[in-house]
């Protein structure tokens, strides 16, 4: 996948933060923390992961719209963009 360096840095930073959240959630479960606290953190991690997906898809959509023929040759047609979008939500 050919991403802009700034986008790659942004996504990897977000994913590292999510990794930390998931480790903290595991610790919370191991410690027997209250269900509401765990669910709140799970929701936050899930939302953060969705945002990474949407940001990545947004980048792909921009490429697709800028040069539809090239994007189509790379297997990234508007139909594929729609399928990917629907997988995220």
ABEGO torsion letter per residue (X at the ends): XBBBAAAAAAAAAAAAAAAAAAAAAAAAAAAGBBAAAAAAAAAAAAAAAAAAAAAAAAAAAAAAAABAAAAAAAGBBAAAAAAAAAAAX
